[in-house]
Each structure stands twice: as C-alpha cells, then as structure tokens.
C-alpha cells in the first residue's frame, strides 16, 4: 500500500542561472563550455509516495519482468520487493559477503533475457587471501527464492587491506558481455595500481558471462590485464546504457572532481595523475593538474561533489525528461538530472533533497521512477 508523504510543487524558472551549489573547492578552468555548472533546468513538480519500507541500507535495485524488483542490502542480503510494496525474506544461495567499511553486497542487475535464462548478476566485497576485493557473480533465480549455479565471473586483483572504494556496478551488455566497475580501494593520489595495466583497481572491466576476457578489450593479446576496458577511475558507483547502448559511468572524485564519463576502449581517465578536485585535507592531487596530454576529459564534473551513486537514463512517459540522465546523490543527497545533447551536458536539475542519501534509481513502466536510499525506504516519484 502506498503512503503519500508529500507533493512538491514548484514553478518553472528560466534555464540560465547555475544550480545553487556553493563555492568550488578548486579553481580549475573547465576544458569546454558546460563541462561543469551547466545552466539550471526548470524545476520539475513531483509527487512522492513511499512504496516499500523496512529495507536495511539498500544499495542496488533492478526490475524483474514480473513487476517485482530485486534489491540488495549492503549487509549481505538480497530481497524481492513485490508489486504491492511488500518485501520478501532473504534470497538463498548468495556467496559469503565481506562486510565492513564501504564493503558488502553492492549492485544487482537482471539479465536482459531473464524470462528465458533466469540469470541475475551482482557485485560484492569478497575476502580472499591477502585482503578484500570487489567481485561480480551470476546465478539463476529460482521460483522458491534461491539462487543456483552461483559462480564468480570477476574477482579484482590484487587483493588489498582496507574497506573503501569498492565501486561497483554491474551491467549486462546487449552483446552478451558483462561490464563491472571498480574503485581504487581508497589508495588516494598514491594509488599506483589505478594506472597499472596489470591490476583491475580503478577500472572498467568487460568479461564474457563465464568470466573470460571479452573480445575487443584493448589489452587482449598485449601486455596488461585482458579484462580491462578503460582505466584511471577513482571510484565508479554509477553505470548505465543510453538509448544507443553506449556505456556511461559516474565516479567519486576527492574534494571536488566527481566525474561523468563515457568510457572508451583503452582510454585513460586520469586518476590519480590528474583531477578536477583536491585532496580532502586541501592539498593538491598529485602535481595539482586538472588535465594533461594522454588523459581523456570527463564529459562533466562537479565541484563541490554530489557523491554519485546509481544512475539510469530516463526512457519513460514523461516527455520533458526523455533521454535525460538521473543520478542518485549521497551528498548533498537527492537526485541529479542532466539534460544531454550530442553527448554533452546542457542543463542540470537537483530534486528530492528531502529524501537524503539516495543509492539507486529505476524507471517504471508508467513513467514514474523508484529510488532507494539510506532511509531504508523505496520511494515512488512521479513527475507532474
């Protein structure tokens, strides 16, 4: 049963001023127009209703063809949210999850052919010899609420100690491969493993469903880890496909410098050599450069940060949002909407700040969206 908690009605404003966000931490000049602080979009009137309650630190959500949703809880539990908002007991068959710090059960994504193959993909923190890693696994969801044929399809290397910056999103691709995003494991600007082409720290990796290297990865047959798609990422916590099935990612910067990227094969996105942010203590990142030859520019960056999490492209019935990117925010919280034209950001809107720290967002068939966050609620949001 839905519980209506508020209706936010706002009047449109001219899309000329920037989104109010406070002073930047760094004084870098963007590389091109609207690479940061794009014009503010007209405010959207929305209605919100609590759809499901009682979730314990939900992290990822994805829709099942039945109208239900799979949701992960960082403490190691996966559940089903039913179409009426009721929440199932824990799904059985998950591997052991390492919890602590930012680690735990992370993203979940359903196979595009789920009705035929019953396959589910998820990412999680895993204890191995030498420390903890980000791992991705797959399994078949049975009607009795169990996962069977569970197997890891990716295990980050090398293992390190510590509980930060696991990433991580998992995206099944139309060509049958699977993309997994990873973080730098909190190494900061001394994180040599992010630029190391033999490690899978701070990378987008692309694997076949059996975990083998996907054809077309840039290091197949060359020096380097043949699972890598792109490198130089700090902590990717959002990934989504656009209408053309191109992959986009969003990652945490340090103090400033959160980035939106469209990762290309073999491209290096700079961390920790270059960054549009500064270290938390106020010092420069590495040599204090925002960009340098050989490193790809982010499509967009934020300073101050939005602390991005899950994201999706809107393909619902509400026309003004069609094709826009919706990004869950942890700080300051709420939802960030980006209007894109020809691969560039032309406008930004901040919504749902009253909902606090949001972790993931899902578009519903009727044009509404569903967001989950640290409050433990799944909230249905309907643009008016």
C-alpha positions as CSV (number, residue, x, y, z in Angstrom):
1,X,0.0,0.0,0.0
2,X,1.4,3.4,-1.0
3,X,1.7,6.1,1.6
4,X,1.8,9.6,0.2
5,X,4.3,11.6,2.1
6,X,4.4,15.0,0.2
7,X,3.8,16.7,-3.0
8,X,6.4,19.2,-4.1
9,X,5.0,21.8,-6.5
10,X,7.4,24.3,-8.0
11,X,7.2,26.9,-10.7
12,X,9.5,26.7,-13.7
13,X,12.4,29.1,-13.8
14,X,14.5,30.3,-16.7
15,X,17.3,27.9,-17.6
16,X,20.1,30.4,-17.4
17,X,21.4,30.5,-13.8
18,X,23.5,27.7,-12.5
19,X,22.3,25.2,-9.9
20,X,22.9,26.6,-6.4
21,X,25.7,24.5,-5.0
22,X,28.1,26.7,-3.2
23,X,31.7,27.7,-3.9
24,X,34.1,25.3,-5.7
25,X,37.0,23.7,-3.8
26,X,39.4,24.1,-6.7
27,X,40.0,27.0,-9.1
28,X,40.4,25.0,-12.3
29,X,39.0,26.3,-15.6
30,X,36.9,23.7,-17.5
31,X,38.1,22.4,-20.8
32,X,34.9,23.3,-22.6
33,X,31.6,25.0,-22.1
34,X,29.2,23.3,-19.7
35,X,31.8,20.8,-18.6
36,X,30.7,21.9,-15.1
37,X,28.0,24.1,-13.6
38,X,25.7,23.8,-16.6
39,X,22.6,26.1,-16.7
40,X,19.8,25.2,-14.2
41,X,16.9,23.4,-15.8
42,X,13.3,24.4,-15.0
43,X,12.2,22.8,-11.7
44,X,10.1,19.7,-12.1
45,X,6.9,19.3,-10.0
46,X,6.9,15.8,-8.5
47,X,4.7,13.7,-6.3
48,X,6.3,11.1,-3.9
49,X,4.9,8.1,-2.3
50,X,6.6,5.5,0.0
51,X,6.4,2.2,-2.0
52,X,8.3,-0.1,0.4
53,X,9.8,0.2,3.9
54,X,12.0,-1.7,6.2
55,X,15.0,-2.2,4.0
56,X,18.4,-2.3,5.7
57,X,20.8,0.0,3.9
58,X,19.7,-0.9,0.4
59,X,22.4,-0.4,-2.3
60,X,21.2,-1.6,-5.7
61,X,17.8,-2.3,-7.3
62,X,16.6,-3.7,-10.7
63,X,13.3,-4.7,-12.1
64,X,12.1,-8.2,-12.8
65,X,9.7,-8.8,-15.7
66,X,7.0,-9.8,-13.2
67,X,6.7,-6.2,-11.9
68,X,8.8,-7.1,-8.8
69,X,12.2,-5.8,-8.0
70,X,15.4,-7.3,-6.8
71,X,17.1,-5.2,-4.1
72,X,20.5,-5.6,-2.3
73,X,21.2,-4.7,1.2
74,X,24.9,-3.9,2.0
75,X,24.9,-6.2,5.0
76,X,24.8,-9.2,2.6
77,X,21.1,-9.8,1.9
78,X,19.2,-9.7,-1.4
79,X,15.4,-9.5,-1.3
80,X,12.4,-9.2,-3.6
81,X,10.1,-6.1,-3.4
82,X,6.7,-7.3,-4.7
83,X,4.4,-5.3,-6.9
84,X,2.3,-4.3,-3.8
85,X,5.4,-3.0,-1.9
86,X,5.8,-5.9,0.4
87,X,9.3,-7.2,0.9
88,X,10.3,-10.9,0.8
89,X,12.6,-12.7,3.2
90,X,16.3,-13.1,2.2
91,X,17.1,-14.9,-1.1
92,X,19.1,-18.0,-0.5
93,X,22.3,-19.1,-2.3
94,X,24.4,-16.0,-2.1
95,X,28.2,-16.4,-1.5
96,X,29.7,-15.1,1.7
97,X,29.9,-11.3,1.6
98,X,32.7,-9.3,3.3
99,X,31.0,-6.5,5.3
100,X,32.8,-3.6,6.8
101,X,33.6,0.0,5.8
102,X,32.1,0.5,2.4
103,X,32.1,-3.2,1.6
104,X,29.2,-5.5,1.4
105,X,26.6,-6.7,-1.1
106,X,26.5,-4.0,-3.7
107,X,24.9,-3.8,-7.1
108,X,22.3,-6.1,-8.8
109,X,21.2,-6.3,-12.4
110,X,18.9,-8.7,-14.2
111,X,19.8,-10.4,-17.5
112,X,18.1,-8.8,-20.5
113,X,16.9,-12.4,-21.2
114,X,15.8,-13.1,-17.7
115,X,12.4,-14.6,-18.7
116,X,14.4,-17.3,-20.6
117,X,17.6,-17.7,-18.6
118,X,16.7,-16.6,-15.1
119,X,20.1,-15.0,-14.7
120,X,21.0,-12.4,-12.2
121,X,24.3,-10.5,-11.8
122,X,25.6,-8.8,-8.7
123,X,28.7,-7.3,-7.2
124,X,30.0,-7.7,-3.7
125,X,33.1,-7.4,-1.4
126,X,34.9,-10.7,-1.1
127,X,37.5,-11.8,1.4
128,X,40.4,-13.6,-0.3
129,X,44.0,-14.4,0.6
130,X,45.8,-11.1,1.2
131,X,42.8,-8.9,1.8
132,X,39.5,-8.0,0.2
133,X,38.4,-7.4,-3.4
134,X,35.5,-6.4,-5.5
135,X,33.9,-9.4,-7.1
136,X,31.0,-10.0,-9.5
137,X,28.9,-13.1,-9.7
138,X,26.0,-14.6,-11.5
139,X,23.3,-17.1,-10.7
140,X,19.9,-18.4,-11.7
141,X,16.9,-17.1,-9.6
142,X,14.5,-20.0,-8.8
143,X,10.8,-19.6,-8.1
144,X,11.4,-20.7,-4.5
145,X,13.6,-17.7,-3.8
146,X,17.0,-19.4,-4.2
147,X,20.0,-18.6,-6.4
148,X,21.5,-21.6,-8.0
149,X,24.5,-22.2,-10.3
150,X,26.3,-19.3,-8.5
151,X,29.7,-18.5,-9.8
152,X,32.1,-15.6,-9.7
153,X,32.6,-14.0,-13.1
154,X,35.1,-11.4,-11.9
155,X,37.5,-11.1,-9.0
156,X,39.6,-8.0,-8.6
157,X,43.4,-8.2,-8.4
158,X,45.4,-7.7,-6.5
159,X,43.8,-8.1,-3.1
160,X,44.5,-5.2,-0.6
161,X,43.6,-4.5,3.0
162,X,41.0,-1.8,3.8
163,X,37.3,-1.2,3.4
164,X,37.0,1.7,1.0
165,X,36.2,2.4,-2.7
166,X,34.9,-1.0,-3.9
167,X,32.9,0.7,-6.8
168,X,30.8,-1.0,-8.0
169,X,28.1,-1.6,-10.7
170,X,27.5,-4.5,-13.0
171,X,25.9,-4.0,-16.4
172,X,24.9,-6.9,-18.8
173,X,25.6,-5.7,-22.3
174,X,23.5,-6.3,-25.4
175,X,26.4,-8.3,-27.0
176,X,26.3,-10.9,-24.1
177,X,29.3,-9.5,-22.3
178,X,29.1,-8.0,-18.8
179,X,30.7,-4.7,-17.6
180,X,31.9,-4.4,-14.0
181,X,33.2,-1.1,-12.5
182,X,35.8,-1.0,-9.7
183,X,37.4,1.6,-7.4
184,X,40.9,2.5,-6.3
185,X,40.3,0.9,-2.9
186,X,41.0,4.2,-1.1
187,X,44.6,4.5,-2.2
188,X,44.3,8.2,-2.8
189,X,46.7,10.0,-5.0
190,X,49.4,7.4,-4.2
191,X,47.3,4.8,-6.0
192,X,49.8,3.4,-8.5
193,X,47.5,0.4,-9.1
194,X,45.0,2.5,-10.8
195,X,47.4,3.4,-13.6
196,X,48.9,-0.1,-13.6
197,X,47.6,-2.0,-16.6
198,X,48.1,-5.4,-14.9
199,X,45.7,-4.6,-12.0
200,X,42.0,-4.2,-12.0
201,X,41.9,-1.3,-9.5
202,X,40.1,1.8,-10.7
203,X,39.0,0.2,-14.0
204,X,36.0,-0.6,-16.1
205,X,36.3,-4.3,-16.9
206,X,34.4,-6.3,-19.5
207,X,34.0,-10.1,-19.4
208,X,32.1,-12.8,-21.0
209,X,29.4,-14.5,-18.9
210,X,31.9,-17.2,-18.0
211,X,34.4,-14.7,-16.7
212,X,36.8,-14.9,-19.6
213,X,38.1,-11.8,-21.4
214,X,35.7,-10.2,-23.9
215,X,36.8,-9.8,-27.5
216,X,37.7,-6.2,-28.3
217,X,39.2,-5.4,-24.9
218,X,42.2,-3.3,-25.5
219,X,44.8,-5.5,-23.8
220,X,43.8,-8.9,-25.2
221,X,47.0,-10.3,-26.7
222,X,49.1,-7.5,-25.3
223,X,50.9,-6.6,-22.1
224,X,48.3,-5.8,-19.5
225,X,45.2,-7.4,-17.9
226,X,43.0,-8.6,-20.7
227,X,39.8,-7.9,-18.7
228,X,40.3,-4.1,-18.7
229,X,38.1,-1.8,-20.9
230,X,39.3,1.6,-19.5
231,X,41.4,2.8,-16.7
232,X,42.2,5.8,-14.5
233,X,39.0,5.8,-12.5
234,X,38.7,6.7,-8.8
235,X,35.5,5.0,-7.5
236,X,32.8,4.3,-10.1
237,X,29.4,3.9,-8.3
238,X,27.1,4.5,-11.3
239,X,26.9,2.9,-14.7
240,X,24.1,2.9,-17.3
241,X,23.4,2.4,-21.0
242,X,21.9,5.1,-23.1
243,X,19.4,4.6,-25.9
244,X,22.3,3.6,-28.3
245,X,23.6,1.1,-25.8
246,X,26.7,3.2,-25.1
247,X,28.1,2.8,-21.6
248,X,28.2,5.9,-19.3
249,X,29.7,5.9,-15.8
250,X,29.9,8.3,-12.9
251,X,32.6,8.3,-10.2
252,X,33.5,9.9,-6.9
253,X,36.3,12.5,-7.0
254,X,38.1,13.6,-3.9
255,X,37.1,17.0,-2.6
256,X,35.6,18.2,-5.8
257,X,36.0,16.4,-9.1
258,X,33.2,13.9,-9.3
259,X,33.1,12.8,-13.0
260,X,30.7,11.7,-15.6
261,X,32.4,9.7,-18.4
262,X,31.5,7.7,-21.4
263,X,34.4,5.2,-21.2
264,X,36.0,4.2,-24.5
265,X,38.2,1.1,-25.0
266,X,41.8,1.7,-23.9
267,X,41.2,5.3,-22.7
268,X,42.8,6.6,-19.5
269,X,40.6,8.9,-17.4
270,X,43.5,10.2,-15.4
271,X,43.2,9.3,-11.7
272,X,45.3,9.9,-9.7
273,X,47.6,11.8,-12.0
274,X,45.0,14.5,-12.9
275,X,41.8,15.5,-11.2
276,X,39.4,18.5,-11.1
277,X,39.3,18.2,-7.3
278,X,41.8,18.5,-4.4
279,X,42.6,16.2,-1.6
280,X,40.3,16.2,1.5
281,X,43.0,18.0,3.5
282,X,43.2,20.8,0.9
283,X,46.5,19.8,-0.8
284,X,46.9,19.2,-4.5
285,X,46.1,15.8,-6.0
286,X,49.5,14.6,-7.3
287,X,51.1,17.6,-9.2
288,X,47.9,19.7,-9.0
289,X,46.9,19.4,-12.7
290,X,43.3,19.0,-13.8
291,X,44.3,17.6,-17.2
292,X,47.3,16.5,-19.2
293,X,48.1,15.0,-22.6
294,X,47.1,11.4,-22.9
295,X,44.2,11.5,-20.4
296,X,40.6,11.7,-21.5
297,X,38.4,14.6,-20.4
298,X,35.3,13.9,-18.3
299,X,32.1,14.7,-20.1
300,X,31.1,16.6,-16.9
301,X,32.4,17.2,-13.4
302,X,31.1,18.6,-10.1
303,X,32.8,20.8,-7.6
304,X,31.6,20.6,-4.9
305,X,30.7,17.0,-5.2
306,X,27.4,15.2,-5.5
307,X,28.9,11.9,-4.2
308,X,27.2,10.0,-7.0
309,X,25.7,6.5,-6.7
310,X,23.4,4.6,-9.0
311,X,22.2,6.1,-12.2
312,X,19.9,5.5,-15.2
313,X,18.8,7.0,-18.4
314,X,15.1,8.1,-18.4
315,X,13.1,6.3,-21.1
316,X,9.6,6.7,-19.5
317,X,6.4,8.5,-20.4
318,X,7.2,12.0,-19.0
319,X,8.3,13.9,-22.1
320,X,10.5,16.6,-20.6
321,X,12.8,14.0,-19.1
322,X,13.1,11.8,-22.1
323,X,16.7,10.7,-22.6
324,X,18.0,12.6,-19.5
325,X,20.4,11.0,-17.1
326,X,19.2,10.5,-13.5
327,X,21.9,10.2,-10.8
328,X,21.4,9.3,-7.2
329,X,23.4,11.5,-4.8
330,X,24.8,10.7,-1.4
331,X,26.0,14.3,-0.6
332,X,24.1,16.6,-0.5
333,X,21.6,13.9,-1.3
334,X,18.6,13.6,-3.6
335,X,18.6,13.2,-7.3
336,X,20.6,15.0,-10.1
337,X,19.0,15.2,-13.6
338,X,21.2,16.0,-16.5
339,X,19.9,17.0,-20.0
340,X,22.3,15.8,-22.7
341,X,22.6,16.9,-26.3
342,X,25.1,15.3,-28.7
343,X,27.0,13.7,-25.8
344,X,27.3,16.9,-23.8
345,X,25.5,18.3,-20.8
346,X,23.3,21.3,-21.5
347,X,21.4,21.6,-18.2
348,X,21.2,20.3,-14.6
349,X,18.4,20.0,-12.0
350,X,18.5,19.0,-8.4
351,X,15.5,17.1,-7.0
352,X,14.4,15.2,-3.9
353,X,16.8,16.7,-1.5
354,X,14.4,16.0,1.3
355,X,14.9,12.2,0.7
356,X,18.5,12.4,1.9
357,X,21.2,9.9,0.7
358,X,20.0,8.0,-2.4
359,X,21.7,4.9,-3.7
360,X,19.9,3.9,-6.9
361,X,17.1,4.8,-9.3
362,X,14.9,2.7,-11.5
363,X,12.5,3.9,-14.3
364,X,9.0,2.4,-14.0
365,X,6.8,1.4,-17.0
366,X,4.2,4.2,-16.2
367,X,6.8,6.9,-16.3
368,X,7.4,7.2,-12.6
369,X,10.8,6.4,-11.0
370,X,11.7,4.4,-7.9
371,X,14.5,5.5,-5.7
372,X,16.2,3.7,-2.8
373,X,18.4,5.2,-0.1
374,X,19.9,5.0,3.3
375,X,16.5,5.8,4.9
376,X,15.5,2.2,4.2
377,X,12.6,3.2,2.0
378,X,11.9,2.6,-1.7
379,X,10.1,5.8,-2.8
380,X,8.0,6.2,-6.0
381,X,8.5,9.6,-7.6
382,X,6.0,10.8,-10.3
383,X,6.9,13.9,-12.4
384,X,3.9,16.1,-13.0
